[in-house]
């Protein structure tokens, strides 16, 4: 599984970064980057939490 961001609707609220900074990062232009898109057994719960809390529903998990 992988986590993806739809940059067309992402508002760079950084909620995901606050939950999982080792996966999500904002650059100086407030553009979200996914540092490590792989969803693993170790981070799955936190990734799902970040996806659920995204106010614009810009994050998805794909198989």
PDB file of N, CA, C, O and CB in Angstrom:
ATOM      1  N   UNK A   1       0.845  -1.184   0.000  1.00  0.00           N
ATOM      2  CA  UNK A   1       0.000   0.000   0.000  1.00  0.00           C
ATOM      3  C   UNK A   1       0.886   1.242   0.000  1.00  0.00           C
ATOM      4  O   UNK A   1       2.014   1.236   0.494  1.00  0.00           O
ATOM      5  CB  UNK A   1      -0.959   0.001   1.223  1.00  0.00           C
ATOM      6  N   UNK A   2       0.329   2.301  -0.573  1.00  0.00           N
ATOM      7  CA  UNK A   2       1.044   3.578  -0.623  1.00  0.00           C
ATOM      8  C   UNK A   2       0.074   4.713  -0.303  1.00  0.00           C
ATOM      9  O   UNK A   2      -1.124   4.623  -0.574  1.00  0.00           O
ATOM     10  CB  UNK A   2       1.704   3.794  -2.019  1.00  0.00           C
ATOM     11  N   UNK A   3       0.610   5.768   0.271  1.00  0.00           N
ATOM     12  CA  UNK A   3      -0.184   6.972   0.514  1.00  0.00           C
ATOM     13  C   UNK A   3       0.151   7.970  -0.592  1.00  0.00           C
ATOM     14  O   UNK A   3       1.308   8.137  -0.980  1.00  0.00           O
ATOM     15  CB  UNK A   3       0.100   7.579   1.946  1.00  0.00           C
ATOM     16  N   UNK A   4      -0.898   8.625  -1.083  1.00  0.00           N
ATOM     17  CA  UNK A   4      -0.748   9.596  -2.166  1.00  0.00           C
ATOM     18  C   UNK A   4      -1.472  10.879  -1.798  1.00  0.00           C
ATOM     19  O   UNK A   4      -2.408  10.876  -0.999  1.00  0.00           O
ATOM     20  CB  UNK A   4      -1.290   9.030  -3.502  1.00  0.00           C
ATOM     21  N   UNK A   5      -1.019  11.982  -2.398  1.00  0.00           N
ATOM     22  CA  UNK A   5      -1.658  13.282  -2.183  1.00  0.00           C
ATOM     23  C   UNK A   5      -2.123  13.832  -3.529  1.00  0.00           C
ATOM     24  O   UNK A   5      -1.422  13.734  -4.536  1.00  0.00           O
ATOM     25  CB  UNK A   5      -0.681  14.282  -1.480  1.00  0.00           C
ATOM     26  N   UNK A   6      -3.312  14.407  -3.521  1.00  0.00           N
ATOM     27  CA  UNK A   6      -3.820  15.113  -4.687  1.00  0.00           C
ATOM     28  C   UNK A   6      -3.474  16.582  -4.482  1.00  0.00           C
ATOM     29  O   UNK A   6      -4.149  17.291  -3.736  1.00  0.00           O
ATOM     30  CB  UNK A   6      -5.378  14.893  -4.882  1.00  0.00           C
ATOM     31  N   UNK A   7      -2.426  17.028  -5.147  1.00  0.00           N
ATOM     32  CA  UNK A   7      -1.935  18.386  -4.942  1.00  0.00           C
ATOM     33  C   UNK A   7      -2.899  19.448  -5.457  1.00  0.00           C
ATOM     34  O   UNK A   7      -2.768  20.623  -5.114  1.00  0.00           O
ATOM     35  CB  UNK A   7      -0.600  18.551  -5.614  1.00  0.00           C
ATOM     36  N   UNK A   8      -3.861  19.046  -6.274  1.00  0.00           N
ATOM     37  CA  UNK A   8      -4.844  20.013  -6.774  1.00  0.00           C
ATOM     38  C   UNK A   8      -5.806  20.466  -5.684  1.00  0.00           C
ATOM     39  O   UNK A   8      -6.364  21.561  -5.755  1.00  0.00           O
ATOM     40  CB  UNK A   8      -5.628  19.414  -7.930  1.00  0.00           C
ATOM     41  N   UNK A   9      -5.999  19.611  -4.668  1.00  0.00           N
ATOM     42  CA  UNK A   9      -6.935  19.982  -3.603  1.00  0.00           C
ATOM     43  C   UNK A   9      -6.266  20.166  -2.238  1.00  0.00           C
ATOM     44  O   UNK A   9      -6.904  20.636  -1.296  1.00  0.00           O
ATOM     45  CB  UNK A   9      -8.010  18.933  -3.492  1.00  0.00           C
ATOM     46  N   UNK A  10      -4.997  19.801  -2.127  1.00  0.00           N
ATOM     47  CA  UNK A  10      -4.272  19.957  -0.857  1.00  0.00           C
ATOM     48  C   UNK A  10      -4.098  21.442  -0.551  1.00  0.00           C
ATOM     49  O   UNK A  10      -3.668  22.214  -1.408  1.00  0.00           O
ATOM     50  CB  UNK A  10      -2.884  19.243  -0.912  1.00  0.00           C
ATOM     51  N   UNK A  11      -4.432  21.832   0.671  1.00  0.00           N
ATOM     52  CA  UNK A  11      -4.291  23.219   1.116  1.00  0.00           C
ATOM     53  C   UNK A  11      -3.088  23.411   2.027  1.00  0.00           C
ATOM     54  O   UNK A  11      -2.900  24.494   2.582  1.00  0.00           O
ATOM     55  CB  UNK A  11      -5.547  23.666   1.832  1.00  0.00           C
ATOM     56  N   UNK A  12      -2.280  22.386   2.187  1.00  0.00           N
ATOM     57  CA  UNK A  12      -1.073  22.458   3.025  1.00  0.00           C
ATOM     58  C   UNK A  12      -1.400  22.860   4.462  1.00  0.00           C
ATOM     59  O   UNK A  12      -0.724  23.702   5.052  1.00  0.00           O
ATOM     60  CB  UNK A  12      -0.075  23.453   2.428  1.00  0.00           C
ATOM     61  N   UNK A  13      -2.434  22.252   5.008  1.00  0.00           N
ATOM     62  CA  UNK A  13      -2.802  22.521   6.398  1.00  0.00           C
ATOM     63  C   UNK A  13      -1.815  21.909   7.390  1.00  0.00           C
ATOM     64  O   UNK A  13      -1.771  22.314   8.551  1.00  0.00           O
ATOM     65  CB  UNK A  13      -4.196  21.993   6.675  1.00  0.00           C
ATOM     66  N   UNK A  14      -1.032  20.944   6.940  1.00  0.00           N
ATOM     67  CA  UNK A  14       0.046  20.311   7.719  1.00  0.00           C
ATOM     68  C   UNK A  14      -0.451  19.436   8.867  1.00  0.00           C
ATOM     69  O   UNK A  14       0.332  19.071   9.744  1.00  0.00           O
ATOM     70  CB  UNK A  14       0.952  21.369   8.274  1.00  0.00           C
ATOM     71  N   UNK A  15      -1.715  19.101   8.873  1.00  0.00           N
ATOM     72  CA  UNK A  15      -2.210  18.192   9.908  1.00  0.00           C
ATOM     73  C   UNK A  15      -1.519  16.845   9.773  1.00  0.00           C
ATOM     74  O   UNK A  15      -1.120  16.244  10.771  1.00  0.00           O
ATOM     75  CB  UNK A  15      -3.748  18.027   9.815  1.00  0.00           C
ATOM     76  N   UNK A  16      -1.378  16.372   8.544  1.00  0.00           N
ATOM     77  CA  UNK A  16      -0.714  15.090   8.316  1.00  0.00           C
ATOM     78  C   UNK A  16       0.742  15.137   8.792  1.00  0.00           C
ATOM     79  O   UNK A  16       1.238  14.170   9.370  1.00  0.00           O
ATOM     80  CB  UNK A  16      -0.775  14.713   6.824  1.00  0.00           C
ATOM     81  N   UNK A  17       1.412  16.241   8.552  1.00  0.00           N
ATOM     82  CA  UNK A  17       2.802  16.390   8.975  1.00  0.00           C
ATOM     83  C   UNK A  17       2.900  16.357  10.500  1.00  0.00           C
ATOM     84  O   UNK A  17       3.855  15.811  11.053  1.00  0.00           O
ATOM     85  CB  UNK A  17       3.398  17.703   8.427  1.00  0.00           C
ATOM     86  N   UNK A  18       1.928  16.932  11.165  1.00  0.00           N
ATOM     87  CA  UNK A  18       1.916  16.896  12.624  1.00  0.00           C
ATOM     88  C   UNK A  18       1.721  15.494  13.163  1.00  0.00           C
ATOM     89  O   UNK A  18       2.213  15.167  14.243  1.00  0.00           O
ATOM     90  CB  UNK A  18       0.834  17.797  13.156  1.00  0.00           C
ATOM     91  N   UNK A  19       1.008  14.664  12.421  1.00  0.00           N
ATOM     92  CA  UNK A  19       0.763  13.278  12.838  1.00  0.00           C
ATOM     93  C   UNK A  19       1.955  12.391  12.517  1.00  0.00           C
ATOM     94  O   UNK A  19       2.336  11.542  13.323  1.00  0.00           O
ATOM     95  CB  UNK A  19      -0.495  12.727  12.159  1.00  0.00           C
ATOM     96  N   UNK A  20       2.545  12.585  11.342  1.00  0.00           N
ATOM     97  CA  UNK A  20       3.582  11.660  10.867  1.00  0.00           C
ATOM     98  C   UNK A  20       4.649  12.426  10.068  1.00  0.00           C
ATOM     99  O   UNK A  20       4.686  12.322   8.842  1.00  0.00           O
ATOM    100  CB  UNK A  20       2.951  10.531   9.991  1.00  0.00           C
ATOM    101  N   UNK A  21       5.517  13.194  10.748  1.00  0.00           N
ATOM    102  CA  UNK A  21       6.502  14.017  10.044  1.00  0.00           C
ATOM    103  C   UNK A  21       7.553  13.223   9.274  1.00  0.00           C
ATOM    104  O   UNK A  21       8.222  13.774   8.400  1.00  0.00           O
ATOM    105  CB  UNK A  21       7.189  14.904  11.021  1.00  0.00           C
ATOM    106  N   UNK A  22       7.704  11.958   9.580  1.00  0.00           N
ATOM    107  CA  UNK A  22       8.665  11.144   8.825  1.00  0.00           C
ATOM    108  C   UNK A  22       8.106  10.706   7.471  1.00  0.00           C
ATOM    109  O   UNK A  22       8.841  10.176   6.638  1.00  0.00           O
ATOM    110  CB  UNK A  22       9.062   9.914   9.637  1.00  0.00           C
ATOM    111  N   UNK A  23       6.814  10.926   7.252  1.00  0.00           N
ATOM    112  CA  UNK A  23       6.182  10.586   5.970  1.00  0.00           C
ATOM    113  C   UNK A  23       5.790  11.850   5.201  1.00  0.00           C
ATOM    114  O   UNK A  23       5.950  11.899   3.981  1.00  0.00           O
ATOM    115  CB  UNK A  23       4.940   9.700   6.200  1.00  0.00           C
ATOM    116  N   UNK A  24       5.278  12.870   5.893  1.00  0.00           N
ATOM    117  CA  UNK A  24       4.767  14.075   5.240  1.00  0.00           C
ATOM    118  C   UNK A  24       5.639  15.279   5.572  1.00  0.00           C
ATOM    119  O   UNK A  24       6.115  15.421   6.698  1.00  0.00           O
ATOM    120  CB  UNK A  24       3.314  14.342   5.660  1.00  0.00           C
ATOM    121  N   UNK A  25       5.846  16.151   4.573  1.00  0.00           N
ATOM    122  CA  UNK A  25       6.659  17.340   4.786  1.00  0.00           C
ATOM    123  C   UNK A  25       6.157  18.474   3.898  1.00  0.00           C
ATOM    124  O   UNK A  25       5.733  18.248   2.765  1.00  0.00           O
ATOM    125  CB  UNK A  25       8.148  17.044   4.501  1.00  0.00           C
ATOM    126  N   UNK A  26       6.209  19.684   4.423  1.00  0.00           N
ATOM    127  CA  UNK A  26       5.868  20.871   3.634  1.00  0.00           C
ATOM    128  C   UNK A  26       7.155  21.606   3.291  1.00  0.00           C
ATOM    129  O   UNK A  26       8.019  21.797   4.147  1.00  0.00           O
ATOM    130  CB  UNK A  26       4.879  21.808   4.407  1.00  0.00           C
ATOM    131  N   UNK A  27       7.277  22.019   2.023  1.00  0.00           N
ATOM    132  CA  UNK A  27       8.452  22.795   1.648  1.00  0.00           C
ATOM    133  C   UNK A  27       8.199  24.275   1.917  1.00  0.00           C
ATOM    134  O   UNK A  27       7.146  24.644   2.437  1.00  0.00           O
ATOM    135  CB  UNK A  27       8.811  22.564   0.163  1.00  0.00           C
ATOM    136  N   UNK A  28       9.156  25.117   1.565  1.00  0.00           N
ATOM    137  CA  UNK A  28       9.047  26.549   1.841  1.00  0.00           C
ATOM    138  C   UNK A  28       7.917  27.226   1.065  1.00  0.00           C
ATOM    139  O   UNK A  28       7.487  28.325   1.414  1.00  0.00           O
ATOM    140  CB  UNK A  28      10.352  27.228   1.516  1.00  0.00           C
ATOM    141  N   UNK A  29       7.444  26.562   0.015  1.00  0.00           N
ATOM    142  CA  UNK A  29       6.331  27.090  -0.773  1.00  0.00           C
ATOM    143  C   UNK A  29       4.993  26.503  -0.351  1.00  0.00           C
ATOM    144  O   UNK A  29       4.005  26.629  -1.075  1.00  0.00           O
ATOM    145  CB  UNK A  29       6.563  26.820  -2.241  1.00  0.00           C
ATOM    146  N   UNK A  30       4.952  25.860   0.819  1.00  0.00           N
ATOM    147  CA  UNK A  30       3.750  25.208   1.347  1.00  0.00           C
ATOM    148  C   UNK A  30       3.205  24.161   0.392  1.00  0.00           C
ATOM    149  O   UNK A  30       1.995  24.064   0.185  1.00  0.00           O
ATOM    150  CB  UNK A  30       2.678  26.239   1.636  1.00  0.00           C
ATOM    151  N   UNK A  31       4.094  23.388  -0.181  1.00  0.00           N
ATOM    152  CA  UNK A  31       3.714  22.273  -1.054  1.00  0.00           C
ATOM    153  C   UNK A  31       4.026  20.985  -0.297  1.00  0.00           C
ATOM    154  O   UNK A  31       5.144  20.786   0.181  1.00  0.00           O
ATOM    155  CB  UNK A  31       4.476  22.327  -2.447  1.00  0.00           C
ATOM    156  N   UNK A  32       3.030  20.121  -0.195  1.00  0.00           N
ATOM    157  CA  UNK A  32       3.202  18.880   0.542  1.00  0.00           C
ATOM    158  C   UNK A  32       4.007  17.875  -0.266  1.00  0.00           C
ATOM    159  O   UNK A  32       3.782  17.696  -1.463  1.00  0.00           O
ATOM    160  CB  UNK A  32       1.847  18.291   0.915  1.00  0.00           C
ATOM    161  N   UNK A  33       4.940  17.229   0.399  1.00  0.00           N
ATOM    162  CA  UNK A  33       5.727  16.150  -0.193  1.00  0.00           C
ATOM    163  C   UNK A  33       5.568  14.910   0.667  1.00  0.00           C
ATOM    164  O   UNK A  33       5.537  14.987   1.895  1.00  0.00           O
ATOM    165  CB  UNK A  33       7.230  16.547  -0.327  1.00  0.00           C
ATOM    166  N   UNK A  34       5.470  13.783   0.014  1.00  0.00           N
ATOM    167  CA  UNK A  34       5.430  12.521   0.736  1.00  0.00           C
ATOM    168  C   UNK A  34       6.846  11.949   0.691  1.00  0.00           C
ATOM    169  O   UNK A  34       7.337  11.546  -0.363  1.00  0.00           O
ATOM    170  CB  UNK A  34       4.369  11.519   0.117  1.00  0.00           C
ATOM    171  N   UNK A  35       7.476  11.924   1.836  1.00  0.00           N
ATOM    172  CA  UNK A  35       8.867  11.504   1.931  1.00  0.00           C
ATOM    173  C   UNK A  35       9.026  10.009   1.739  1.00  0.00           C
ATOM    174  O   UNK A  35       9.992   9.547   1.132  1.00  0.00           O
ATOM    175  CB  UNK A  35       9.441  11.910   3.261  1.00  0.00           C
ATOM    176  N   UNK A  36       8.072   9.262   2.259  1.00  0.00           N
ATOM    177  CA  UNK A  36       8.100   7.808   2.146  1.00  0.00           C
ATOM    178  C   UNK A  36       6.661   7.344   1.945  1.00  0.00           C
ATOM    179  O   UNK A  36       5.900   7.272   2.910  1.00  0.00           O
ATOM    180  CB  UNK A  36       8.754   7.136   3.417  1.00  0.00           C
ATOM    181  N   UNK A  37       6.272   7.027   0.705  1.00  0.00           N
ATOM    182  CA  UNK A  37       4.873   6.694   0.431  1.00  0.00           C
ATOM    183  C   UNK A  37       4.436   5.305   0.889  1.00  0.00           C
ATOM    184  O   UNK A  37       3.241   5.011   0.903  1.00  0.00           O
ATOM    185  CB  UNK A  37       4.624   6.812  -1.020  1.00  0.00           C
ATOM    186  N   UNK A  38       5.381   4.452   1.262  1.00  0.00           N
ATOM    187  CA  UNK A  38       5.029   3.083   1.632  1.00  0.00           C
ATOM    188  C   UNK A  38       4.304   3.033   2.970  1.00  0.00           C
ATOM    189  O   UNK A  38       4.783   3.557   3.975  1.00  0.00           O
ATOM    190  CB  UNK A  38       6.278   2.215   1.687  1.00  0.00           C
ATOM    191  N   UNK A  39       3.146   2.395   2.959  1.00  0.00           N
ATOM    192  CA  UNK A  39       2.391   2.166   4.193  1.00  0.00           C
ATOM    193  C   UNK A  39       2.817   0.797   4.717  1.00  0.00           C
ATOM    194  O   UNK A  39       2.632  -0.223   4.053  1.00  0.00           O
ATOM    195  CB  UNK A  39       0.817   2.238   3.952  1.00  0.00           C
ATOM    196  N   UNK A  40       3.384   0.794   5.907  1.00  0.00           N
ATOM    197  CA  UNK A  40       3.906  -0.438   6.499  1.00  0.00           C
ATOM    198  C   UNK A  40       3.105  -0.795   7.751  1.00  0.00           C
ATOM    199  O   UNK A  40       2.273  -0.017   8.219  1.00  0.00           O
ATOM    200  CB  UNK A  40       5.411  -0.288   6.843  1.00  0.00           C
ATOM    201  N   UNK A  41       3.370  -1.960   8.269  1.00  0.00           N
ATOM    202  CA  UNK A  41       2.704  -2.374   9.506  1.00  0.00           C
ATOM    203  C   UNK A  41       3.038  -1.405  10.639  1.00  0.00           C
ATOM    204  O   UNK A  41       2.217  -1.188  11.530  1.00  0.00           O
ATOM    205  CB  UNK A  41       3.116  -3.814   9.892  1.00  0.00           C
ATOM    206  N   UNK A  42       4.233  -0.822  10.609  1.00  0.00           N
ATOM    207  CA  UNK A  42       4.660   0.098  11.667  1.00  0.00           C
ATOM    208  C   UNK A  42       3.962   1.453  11.605  1.00  0.00           C
ATOM    209  O   UNK A  42       3.719   2.074  12.640  1.00  0.00           O
ATOM    210  CB  UNK A  42       6.148   0.303  11.591  1.00  0.00           C
ATOM    211  N   UNK A  43       3.637   1.919  10.384  1.00  0.00           N
ATOM    212  CA  UNK A  43       3.065   3.261  10.300  1.00  0.00           C
ATOM    213  C   UNK A  43       1.613   3.297   9.813  1.00  0.00           C
ATOM    214  O   UNK A  43       1.030   4.375   9.690  1.00  0.00           O
ATOM    215  CB  UNK A  43       3.904   4.095   9.391  1.00  0.00           C
ATOM    216  N   UNK A  44       1.034   2.143   9.539  1.00  0.00           N
ATOM    217  CA  UNK A  44      -0.303   2.101   8.949  1.00  0.00           C
ATOM    218  C   UNK A  44      -1.349   2.847   9.775  1.00  0.00           C
ATOM    219  O   UNK A  44      -2.153   3.598   9.222  1.00  0.00           O
ATOM    220  CB  UNK A  44      -0.733   0.670   8.774  1.00  0.00           C
ATOM    221  N   UNK A  45      -1.346   2.650  11.062  1.00  0.00           N
ATOM    222  CA  UNK A  45      -2.345   3.303  11.912  1.00  0.00           C
ATOM    223  C   UNK A  45      -2.207   4.824  11.829  1.00  0.00           C
ATOM    224  O   UNK A  45      -3.210   5.526  11.701  1.00  0.00           O
ATOM    225  CB  UNK A  45      -2.202   2.832  13.378  1.00  0.00           C
ATOM    226  N   UNK A  46      -0.991   5.335  11.900  1.00  0.00           N
ATOM    227  CA  UNK A  46      -0.766   6.777  11.846  1.00  0.00           C
ATOM    228  C   UNK A  46      -1.082   7.336  10.457  1.00  0.00           C
ATOM    229  O   UNK A  46      -1.632   8.432  10.347  1.00  0.00           O
ATOM    230  CB  UNK A  46       0.683   7.102  12.228  1.00  0.00           C
ATOM    231  N   UNK A  47      -0.743   6.600   9.397  1.00  0.00           N
ATOM    232  CA  UNK A  47      -1.067   7.047   8.045  1.00  0.00           C
ATOM    233  C   UNK A  47      -2.581   7.127   7.879  1.00  0.00           C
ATOM    234  O   UNK A  47      -3.095   8.106   7.338  1.00  0.00           O
ATOM    235  CB  UNK A  47      -0.452   6.096   6.989  1.00  0.00           C
ATOM    236  N   UNK A  48      -3.289   6.115   8.336  1.00  0.00           N
ATOM    237  CA  UNK A  48      -4.755   6.129   8.239  1.00  0.00           C
ATOM    238  C   UNK A  48      -5.352   7.295   9.033  1.00  0.00           C
ATOM    239  O   UNK A  48      -6.337   7.902   8.613  1.00  0.00           O
ATOM    240  CB  UNK A  48      -5.338   4.795   8.745  1.00  0.00           C
ATOM    241  N   UNK A  49      -4.753   7.595  10.168  1.00  0.00           N
ATOM    242  CA  UNK A  49      -5.204   8.731  10.967  1.00  0.00           C
ATOM    243  C   UNK A  49      -4.978  10.035  10.202  1.00  0.00           C
ATOM    244  O   UNK A  49      -5.851  10.902  10.190  1.00  0.00           O
ATOM    245  CB  UNK A  49      -4.470   8.768  12.327  1.00  0.00           C
ATOM    246  N   UNK A  50      -3.827  10.179   9.572  1.00  0.00           N
ATOM    247  CA  UNK A  50      -3.521  11.379   8.788  1.00  0.00           C
ATOM    248  C   UNK A  50      -4.495  11.522   7.618  1.00  0.00           C
ATOM    249  O   UNK A  50      -4.973  12.621   7.338  1.00  0.00           O
ATOM    250  CB  UNK A  50      -2.067  11.330   8.270  1.00  0.00           C
ATOM    251  N   UNK A  51      -4.784  10.428   6.946  1.00  0.00           N
ATOM    252  CA  UNK A  51      -5.728  10.442   5.822  1.00  0.00           C
ATOM    253  C   UNK A  51      -7.113  10.866   6.321  1.00  0.00           C
ATOM    254  O   UNK A  51      -7.775  11.699   5.701  1.00  0.00           O
ATOM    255  CB  UNK A  51      -5.797   9.039   5.134  1.00  0.00           C
ATOM    256  N   UNK A  52      -7.537  10.298   7.426  1.00  0.00           N
ATOM    257  CA  UNK A  52      -8.870  10.595   7.966  1.00  0.00           C
ATOM    258  C   UNK A  52      -8.994  12.045   8.433  1.00  0.00           C
ATOM    259  O   UNK A  52     -10.073  12.631   8.351  1.00  0.00           O
ATOM    260  CB  UNK A  52      -9.185   9.655   9.126  1.00  0.00           C
ATOM    261  N   UNK A  53      -7.907  12.621   8.917  1.00  0.00           N
ATOM    262  CA  UNK A  53      -7.969  13.976   9.464  1.00  0.00           C
ATOM    263  C   UNK A  53      -7.693  15.074   8.443  1.00  0.00           C
ATOM    264  O   UNK A  53      -7.806  16.256   8.769  1.00  0.00           O
ATOM    265  CB  UNK A  53      -6.998  14.100  10.584  1.00  0.00           C
ATOM    266  N   UNK A  54      -7.338  14.711   7.231  1.00  0.00           N
ATOM    267  CA  UNK A  54      -7.082  15.720   6.196  1.00  0.00           C
ATOM    268  C   UNK A  54      -8.372  16.494   5.926  1.00  0.00           C
ATOM    269  O   UNK A  54      -9.359  15.903   5.489  1.00  0.00           O
ATOM    270  CB  UNK A  54      -6.546  15.056   4.880  1.00  0.00           C
ATOM    271  N   UNK A  55      -8.381  17.802   6.176  1.00  0.00           N
ATOM    272  CA  UNK A  55      -9.619  18.560   6.029  1.00  0.00           C
ATOM    273  C   UNK A  55     -10.123  18.672   4.587  1.00  0.00           C
ATOM    274  O   UNK A  55     -11.306  18.941   4.377  1.00  0.00           O
ATOM    275  CB  UNK A  55      -9.422  19.928   6.583  1.00  0.00           C
ATOM    276  N   UNK A  56      -9.272  18.475   3.609  1.00  0.00           N
ATOM    277  CA  UNK A  56      -9.663  18.554   2.204  1.00  0.00           C
ATOM    278  C   UNK A  56      -9.770  17.178   1.547  1.00  0.00           C
ATOM    279  O   UNK A  56     -10.054  17.086   0.353  1.00  0.00           O
ATOM    280  CB  UNK A  56      -8.671  19.406   1.443  1.00  0.00           C
ATOM    281  N   UNK A  57      -9.547  16.115   2.307  1.00  0.00           N
ATOM    282  CA  UNK A  57      -9.575  14.740   1.776  1.00  0.00           C
ATOM    283  C   UNK A  57      -8.623  14.603   0.589  1.00  0.00           C
ATOM    284  O   UNK A  57      -8.955  13.982  -0.421  1.00  0.00           O
ATOM    285  CB  UNK A  57     -11.016  14.347   1.350  1.00  0.00           C
ATOM    286  N   UNK A  58      -7.433  15.196   0.728  1.00  0.00           N
ATOM    287  CA  UNK A  58      -6.442  15.180  -0.347  1.00  0.00           C
ATOM    288  C   UNK A  58      -5.543  13.959  -0.288  1.00  0.00           C
ATOM    289  O   UNK A  58      -4.783  13.711  -1.223  1.00  0.00           O
ATOM    290  CB  UNK A  58      -5.600  16.428  -0.294  1.00  0.00           C
ATOM    291  N   UNK A  59      -5.613  13.191   0.794  1.00  0.00           N
ATOM    292  CA  UNK A  59      -4.765  12.018   0.950  1.00  0.00           C
ATOM    293  C   UNK A  59      -5.568  10.741   0.724  1.00  0.00           C
ATOM    294  O   UNK A  59      -6.724  10.633   1.132  1.00  0.00           O
ATOM    295  CB  UNK A  59      -4.120  12.003   2.340  1.00  0.00           C
ATOM    296  N   UNK A  60      -4.933   9.785   0.069  1.00  0.00           N
ATOM    297  CA  UNK A  60      -5.551   8.474  -0.137  1.00  0.00           C
ATOM    298  C   UNK A  60      -4.504   7.394   0.047  1.00  0.00           C
ATOM    299  O   UNK A  60      -3.304   7.629  -0.096  1.00  0.00           O
ATOM    300  CB  UNK A  60      -6.199   8.372  -1.543  1.00  0.00           C
ATOM    301  N   UNK A  61      -4.984   6.219   0.363  1.00  0.00           N
ATOM    302  CA  UNK A  61      -4.126   5.029   0.435  1.00  0.00           C
ATOM    303  C   UNK A  61      -4.523   4.139  -0.734  1.00  0.00           C
ATOM    304  O   UNK A  61      -5.698   3.822  -0.920  1.00  0.00           O
ATOM    305  CB  UNK A  61      -4.273   4.267   1.828  1.00  0.00           C
ATOM    306  N   UNK A  62      -3.535   3.744  -1.511  1.00  0.00           N
ATOM    307  CA  UNK A  62      -3.785   2.876  -2.668  1.00  0.00           C
ATOM    308  C   UNK A  62      -3.134   1.523  -2.434  1.00  0.00           C
ATOM    309  O   UNK A  62      -2.165   1.403  -1.685  1.00  0.00           O
ATOM    310  CB  UNK A  62      -3.250   3.519  -3.977  1.00  0.00           C
ATOM    311  N   UNK A  63      -3.680   0.518  -3.082  1.00  0.00           N
ATOM    312  CA  UNK A  63      -3.133  -0.838  -2.964  1.00  0.00           C
ATOM    313  C   UNK A  63      -1.922  -1.019  -3.827  1.00  0.00           C
ATOM    314  O   UNK A  63      -1.336  -2.101  -3.849  1.00  0.00           O
ATOM    315  CB  UNK A  63      -4.172  -1.868  -3.330  1.00  0.00           C
TER     316      UNK A  63
END
